């Protein structure tokens, strides 16, 4: 063997042989561990099968045990008995371990078990999500081994002890209600030693929203309660997210029945999704101004793998997305919308219909401030513009100039009043325009920012040029355009969000 591909090839091929119950091949030890039914399979059959795959498998036999070596000798105390019976002083437990993501997790579990008294040897498989532990029954129990793995942050489930299903022990544990984290019962031990599911029941998965949890004690109470429910295989609870993922047998119990059972325990629960059915996601999307924004969001979201449908409403600033939780998550969808220059927030079922005004409260406050700033400076700016337009009927341009060469009083006042409006009143337009342009798109904010910036920059440039050239007249400017435009657009945005909030 030279690599993990060889290991996987041997494990996958041998596992298909009749009578094979468990297979584990270690590349570092050049050894294979096999548990089999001697009435169906033999050591010679296993050895011949591996040799047919192109590997050298010498056989070494003695009075006590039969060993398959690939190809070097390994210590006797690391071997699994090939005849299917364990010495009286040793036992073997197979544990399902959920939550491992890399080889570091494997090393952490193996290192922790190695330090436990009574543990002789442990082999953790990342691909099978299992831990095979040889231990001394007089020193330690399977439950203590499983609890030690659970304490490391992994979900565990005892599958078998000495090649027999973990039934009696798990049943006694459930009846005692000791609060152990290992959730096993006769109806739950459906995973065989080769990592497959037994055919007597189908496993489904549902996600519940669980409210009222305040600490780890609440989580433990719900887990203990669900472990006693017939048909429930496992439950994983996220305290901060207030959600629970349950694996269960639909032939014995329904997802709604599980939710009702948790509700009766004192924690109101609702079914969010069942098995692989598409899940609904409701988003509050801020920053949309026109149909172009809606079209852009819908196109980007529908391109995501796992999204079934997407519908965005401009009037309510909300989007409804159907997606497959097995492929994509709500966070990825929100991040995609945010990357387009909008602000997307997921709405929960509690706030969806009762806090419409609160959803728009921040927007109302923002645009009210922008309108007031624009009005404070824009109002006098329009008054100055009207006054000097009336004066032009009685005076020439030379008569109305100049405070400084090339700078008239009109341009001076209009420039001073337009500057705060341009940069403070138009700050929100600049921010949204930058987000849109950074992603190669444009919207109404880009148009407004571009229009006001060109008017202001042109007016400032021609006035500075006239002053540098010492002209006796001041040029025609458009300082009055940004204040007038921003005042009315900010007012429109403010009134729009007030109307959306149904205030």
C-alpha positions in Angstrom: 0.0 0.0 0.0 1.3 3.5 -0.9 -1.5 5.9 -0.2 -5.0 6.4 1.2 -6.5 5.5 -2.1 -5.1 1.9 -1.6 -6.6 1.9 1.9 -10.1 3.0 0.6 -9.9 0.5 -2.2 -9.2 -2.5 0.1 -11.8 -1.4 2.7 -14.5 -0.9 0.1 -13.8 -4.2 -1.7 -13.5 -6.4 1.4 -16.5 -4.9 3.0 -18.6 -6.3 0.1 -17.6 -9.9 1.0 -20.3 -12.0 2.6 -19.9 -12.4 6.4 -17.7 -9.3 6.8 -18.9 -7.1 9.6 -16.2 -4.5 10.1 -13.1 -3.5 8.1 -10.3 -1.1 9.1 -7.0 -0.9 7.2 -4.2 1.2 8.6 -1.6 2.6 6.1 0.9 3.5 8.8 0.8 0.0 10.3 0.5 -1.8 7.0 -2.2 -3.9 8.7 -5.8 -4.8 8.2 -8.3 -5.3 11.0 -11.3 -7.5 10.0 -14.3 -8.7 12.0 -16.2 -11.5 10.3 -18.6 -14.4 10.7 -16.5 -17.6 10.6 -19.5 -19.6 9.4 -19.7 -17.5 6.3 -16.2 -16.2 5.6 -12.6 -17.3 6.3 -9.2 -15.8 6.7 -8.1 -17.5 3.5 -11.0 -15.9 1.6 -10.1 -12.5 2.9 -6.4 -12.9 2.1 -7.0 -14.2 -1.4 -9.4 -11.4 -2.1 -6.8 -8.8 -1.2 -4.1 -10.5 -3.1 -6.3 -10.5 -6.2 -6.4 -6.7 -5.9 -2.6 -6.6 -6.4 -1.3 -6.5 -2.7 1.0 -8.9 -1.0 -0.7 -10.5 2.1 1.4 -13.0 3.9 -0.3 -15.1 6.6 1.1 -15.8 10.0 -0.7 -18.2 12.4 -0.1 -19.5 15.9 -2.1 -21.3 18.5 -4.0 -18.4 19.8 -5.0 -16.2 16.9 -4.9 -15.8 13.1 -3.4 -12.6 11.7 -3.3 -11.0 8.3 -0.3 -8.7 7.8 0.1 -6.1 5.0 3.1 -6.9 4.8 4.9 -6.4 8.1 4.5 -7.8 11.7 2.4 -5.8 14.1 2.2 -6.1 17.9 -0.1 -8.8 19.2 -2.0 -6.4 21.5 -3.1 -4.3 18.6 -4.9 -7.1 16.7 -8.6 -7.8 16.5 -9.5 -11.4 17.0 -10.2 -12.9 13.6 -12.5 -15.7 15.0 -15.1 -13.3 16.2 -14.6 -14.0 20.0 -12.7 -11.7 22.4 -10.5 -12.8 25.2 -12.4 -12.7 28.6 -10.2 -9.8 29.8 -10.9 -7.6 26.8 -13.9 -6.2 25.0 -14.4 -4.1 21.9 -16.9 -1.3 21.5 -17.9 0.4 18.2 -19.1 4.0 18.6 -20.6 6.3 16.0 -18.9 9.7 16.2 -20.5 12.7 14.5 -18.8 16.1 14.1 -15.3 15.2 12.9 -14.0 17.3 10.1 -10.3 16.6 9.7 -7.4 14.4 10.8 -6.9 16.7 13.8 -10.2 15.6 15.2 -9.2 12.0 14.8 -5.9 12.6 16.6 -7.6 14.4 19.4 -10.0 11.6 20.0 -7.3 8.9 19.8 -5.0 10.8 22.0 -7.7 11.4 24.7 -8.7 7.7 24.7 -5.1 6.6 24.9 -4.7 8.3 28.2 -7.8 6.7 29.7 -7.1 3.8 32.1 -8.5 0.6 30.8 -8.4 1.5 27.1 -6.0 -0.9 25.3 -6.3 0.5 21.7 -8.5 2.8 19.7 -8.9 3.3 16.0 -10.9 6.3 14.8 -12.1 6.4 11.1 -12.8 9.8 9.7 -14.4 8.4 6.5 -16.8 6.0 8.5 -17.3 8.4 11.4 -16.7 5.6 13.9 -14.4 4.8 16.7 -13.4 1.2 17.4 -12.0 0.9 21.0 -10.5 -2.2 22.7 -10.8 -1.9 26.4 -10.7 -3.9 29.7 -14.3 -4.3 31.0 -13.0 -4.5 34.6 -11.5 -1.0 34.4 -13.9 1.0 32.2 -17.3 0.8 30.6 -18.5 1.6 27.0 -20.6 4.4 28.4 -17.6 6.0 30.0 -15.6 5.8 26.8 -18.5 7.4 24.8 -18.9 10.1 27.5 -15.2 10.9 27.1 -15.6 11.4 23.4 -18.7 13.5 23.9 -16.8 15.7 26.3 -14.4 16.6 23.5 -17.3 18.2 21.6 -18.5 15.3 19.4 -21.9 13.6 19.2 -21.7 9.9 20.0 -23.8 6.8 19.7 -22.8 3.4 20.9 -23.4 0.9 18.1 -22.2 -2.4 19.4 -20.2 -4.1 22.2 -18.3 -7.3 21.4 -20.0 -7.6 18.0 -23.5 -7.5 19.7 -25.9 -4.6 19.4 -25.8 -2.2 22.3 -29.4 -2.8 23.5 -29.6 -3.9 27.0 -27.1 -1.4 28.3 -28.7 1.5 26.5 -32.2 0.5 27.6 -31.1 0.4 31.2 -29.5 3.8 30.8 -32.6 5.3 29.3 -34.8 3.9 32.1 -32.5 5.3 34.8 -32.7 8.7 33.2 -29.2 9.4 34.3 -28.9 12.3 31.8 -26.0 10.7 29.8 -25.4 12.3 26.5 -25.1 9.0 24.7 -28.5 8.4 23.1 -29.0 4.8 22.2 -32.0 2.4 22.5 -33.1 -0.8 20.9 -35.0 1.1 18.2 -32.2 3.5 17.7 -29.2 1.2 17.2 -29.7 0.8 13.5 -26.2 1.3 12.3 -24.3 -1.9 11.6 -20.6 -2.3 12.1 -19.8 -1.7 8.4 -21.3 1.8 8.7 -24.5 1.1 6.8 -28.1 1.5 8.0 -30.2 -1.6 8.7 -33.1 -2.1 6.4 -35.9 -2.2 9.1 -36.5 1.5 9.1 -36.0 4.7 7.2 -34.3 7.7 8.8 -35.5 11.2 8.2 -34.3 14.5 9.5 -36.2 17.6 10.6 -35.3 21.0 11.9 -37.2 22.6 14.8 -37.3 26.1 16.2 -37.1 25.8 20.0 -37.9 28.9 22.0 -37.5 29.5 25.8 -34.0 27.9 26.2 -31.7 30.0 28.4 -28.8 27.8 29.3 -27.1 24.4 28.8 -29.4 22.9 31.4 -32.4 23.5 29.1 -30.5 21.9 26.2 -29.7 18.9 28.4 -33.4 18.6 29.5 -34.6 18.5 25.9 -31.9 16.1 24.8 -32.8 13.7 27.7 -36.5 14.0 26.9 -36.1 13.3 23.2 -33.7 10.3 23.9 -36.7 8.6 25.6 -39.0 9.1 22.6 -39.5 5.9 20.5 -38.3 6.5 17.0 -36.0 9.4 17.7 -32.4 8.5 16.9 -30.5 11.7 17.8 -31.0 15.4 18.4 -28.5 18.2 18.1 -29.5 21.5 19.7 -28.0 24.9 18.9 -28.7 27.1 22.0 -27.8 30.5 20.4 -29.7 29.8 17.1 -32.6 28.3 19.1 -32.8 25.4 16.7 -32.7 21.6 16.9 -31.9 19.0 14.3 -33.6 15.7 14.9 -33.0 12.3 13.2 -36.0 10.0 13.5 -38.0 7.2 12.0 -41.1 8.5 10.3 -42.7 5.1 10.6 -42.8 5.4 14.3 -43.2 9.2 15.0 -43.7 12.3 13.0 -41.8 15.6 13.1 -44.9 17.5 14.3 -45.3 14.9 17.2 -41.6 15.6 18.2 -42.3 19.3 18.2 -45.4 18.9 20.2 -43.6 16.7 22.7 -40.9 19.4 23.2 -43.6 22.1 23.5 -45.3 20.0 26.3 -41.9 20.0 28.1 -42.2 23.8 28.4 -40.2 24.9 25.3 -42.5 26.1 22.5 -41.4 24.5 19.3 -42.2 24.8 15.6 -41.3 22.7 12.6 -39.1 24.6 10.2 -38.3 21.9 7.7 -38.7 18.2 7.3 -36.1 15.9 5.6 -34.8 17.3 2.3 -37.9 19.4 1.5 -37.1 22.9 0.2 -37.0 25.4 3.0 -38.4 29.0 2.9 -36.3 32.0 3.7 -37.8 35.4 4.1 -35.4 38.3 3.8 -35.7 42.0 4.6 -33.6 43.7 1.8 -32.7 47.4 2.3 -31.3 49.6 -0.4 -33.6 48.7 -3.4 -34.9 51.7 -5.4 -36.3 50.4 -8.6 -37.2 47.3 -10.7 -33.6 47.0 -11.8 -32.5 46.3 -8.2 -35.2 43.6 -8.0 -34.1 42.0 -11.2 -30.4 42.0 -10.2 -31.1 40.3 -6.9 -33.3 37.7 -8.3 -30.8 36.8 -11.1 -27.9 36.6 -8.6 -29.8 34.4 -6.1 -31.2 32.1 -8.7 -27.7 31.4 -10.0 -26.8 29.8 -6.6 -26.7 26.1 -6.5 -29.5 24.8 -4.3 -31.9 27.8 -4.7 -35.2 26.6 -6.1 -37.0 29.9 -6.5 -36.6 33.6 -5.6 -39.2 36.4 -5.5 -38.4 39.9 -4.4 -41.1 42.6 -3.7 -39.9 46.2 -4.1 -42.8 47.8 -2.3 -42.3 45.8 0.9 -38.5 45.4 0.6 -38.8 41.7 1.2 -37.7 38.6 -0.6 -38.9 35.0 -0.4 -36.5 32.3 -1.4 -37.0 28.5 -1.5 -33.7 26.6 -1.1 -32.4 23.1 -0.4 -30.7 23.2 3.0 -28.6 20.2 2.1 -26.8 22.2 -0.6 -26.9 25.8 0.6 -27.6 27.8 3.7 -29.4 31.0 4.6 -26.1 32.7 5.4 -24.7 32.1 1.9 -27.9 33.6 0.3 -27.7 36.7 2.6 -24.0 37.2 1.8 -24.8 37.0 -1.9 -27.4 39.8 -1.7 -25.1 41.9 0.5 -22.3 41.6 -2.0 -24.5 43.2 -4.6 -24.6 46.4 -2.4 -27.8 45.7 -0.5 -28.4 44.9 3.1 -30.2 41.5 3.6 -31.5 40.3 7.0 -33.3 37.0 7.6 -36.7 37.4 9.1 -37.9 34.8 11.7 -41.4 33.5 12.0 -42.0 35.6 15.1 -41.1 39.0 13.6 -42.3 38.4 10.1 -45.8 39.8 10.5 -45.7 41.8 13.7 -42.7 44.1 13.5 -43.1 45.7 10.1 -42.7 49.2 11.5 -39.6 48.2 13.5 -38.0 46.7 10.3 -38.3 50.2 8.6 -37.6 52.2 11.8 -33.9 52.5 11.0 -34.5 53.5 7.4 -37.1 56.1 8.4 -34.7 57.7 10.9 -31.9 57.7 8.3 -33.8 59.4 5.5 -35.5 61.8 7.9 -32.0 63.0 9.0 -30.8 63.2 5.3 -33.9 65.2 4.4 -33.6 67.7 7.3 -29.9 68.3 6.6 -30.6 68.9 2.9 -33.6 71.1 3.8 -31.6 73.3 6.3 -29.1 74.2 3.7 -31.1 73.6 0.5 -34.0 75.9 1.5 -31.8 79.0 1.8 -29.9 77.9 -1.3 -33.2 78.0 -3.3 -34.1 81.3 -1.7 -30.8 82.8 -2.8 -31.2 81.4 -6.3 -34.7 83.0 -6.6 -33.5 86.4 -5.2 -30.6 86.7 -7.7 -32.8 85.6 -10.6 -35.1 88.4 -9.8 -32.2 90.9 -9.5 -30.9 90.0 -12.9 -33.8 91.8 -14.5 -32.5 95.1 -13.0 -28.7 94.7 -13.0 -26.1 93.4 -15.5 -23.7 90.6 -14.7 -20.8 93.2 -14.3 -22.9 95.1 -11.8 -23.5 92.0 -9.7 -19.9 91.0 -9.6 -17.6 90.7 -7.7 -16.7 89.8 -4.1 -13.4 88.7 -5.5 -12.3 88.8 -9.1 -14.3 86.0 -10.9 -16.4 85.3 -7.8 -19.8 86.8 -7.4 -21.8 87.0 -4.2 -24.4 84.6 -5.7 -21.9 81.9 -6.4 -20.2 82.4 -3.0 -23.5 81.9 -1.1 -24.7 79.0 -3.4 -21.4 77.2 -3.1 -21.3 77.5 0.7 -24.9 76.3 1.1 -24.5 73.5 -1.5 -21.3 71.9 0.0 -22.9 70.5 3.2 -25.9 69.2 1.3 -23.6 67.5 -1.3 -21.5 65.6 1.2 -23.7 65.2 4.3 -27.1 65.0 2.8 -25.9 62.9 0.0 -23.8 60.5 2.0 -26.2 57.6 1.8 -26.4 57.9 -2.0 -22.6 57.8 -2.2 -22.4 54.8 0.0 -24.9 52.8 -2.0 -23.5 53.9 -5.3 -20.0 52.7 -4.2 -21.4 49.3 -3.3 -23.2 49.0 -6.6 -20.2 50.1 -8.7 -17.8 47.9 -6.9 -19.8 44.9 -8.1 -20.0 46.2 -11.7 -23.7 47.3 -11.5 -25.6 50.5 -11.4 -28.8 51.7 -9.8 -30.8 54.9 -8.9 -28.2 55.8 -6.3 -25.5 55.8 -8.9 -27.5 58.1 -11.1 -28.3 60.6 -8.3 -24.7 60.6 -7.1 -23.3 61.1 -10.6 -25.7 63.9 -11.4 -25.1 65.9 -8.2 -21.3 65.3 -8.3 -21.0 66.5 -11.9 -23.1 69.6 -11.2 -21.1 70.5 -8.0 -17.7 69.7 -9.5 -18.3 71.6 -12.7 -19.6 74.7 -10.8 -16.6 74.6 -8.5 -14.1 74.2 -11.3 -15.4 77.1 -13.4 -15.5 79.5 -10.5 -11.9 78.6 -9.5 -10.9 79.1 -13.2 -12.5 82.5 -13.3 -10.8 83.5 -10.1 -7.4 82.4 -11.4 -8.0 84.3 -14.6 -9.1 87.4 -12.7 -12.3 87.8 -14.7 -14.6 90.8 -14.1 -17.7 88.5 -14.2 -18.6 85.3 -12.5 -19.5 82.3 -14.7 -22.9 80.6 -14.7 -22.9 77.7 -12.2 -25.2 74.8 -11.1 -24.6 75.0 -7.3 -28.4 75.1 -6.8 -28.9 71.7 -8.6 -27.6 69.3 -5.9 -29.5 70.8 -3.0 -32.8 70.9 -4.9 -32.4 67.3 -6.1 -31.3 65.9 -2.8 -34.0 67.6 -0.8 -36.8 66.2 -2.9 -35.3 62.7 -3.3 -34.6 62.4 0.5 -38.1 63.5 1.1 -39.5 60.9 -1.2 -37.4 58.1 0.4 -38.5 59.2 3.9 -42.2 59.1 2.9 -41.7 55.8 1.1 -40.4 54.0 4.2 -43.1 55.5 6.3 -45.7 54.2 3.9 -44.0 50.7 3.9 -44.1 50.5 7.6 -47.9 51.0 7.6 -47.4 53.7 10.3 
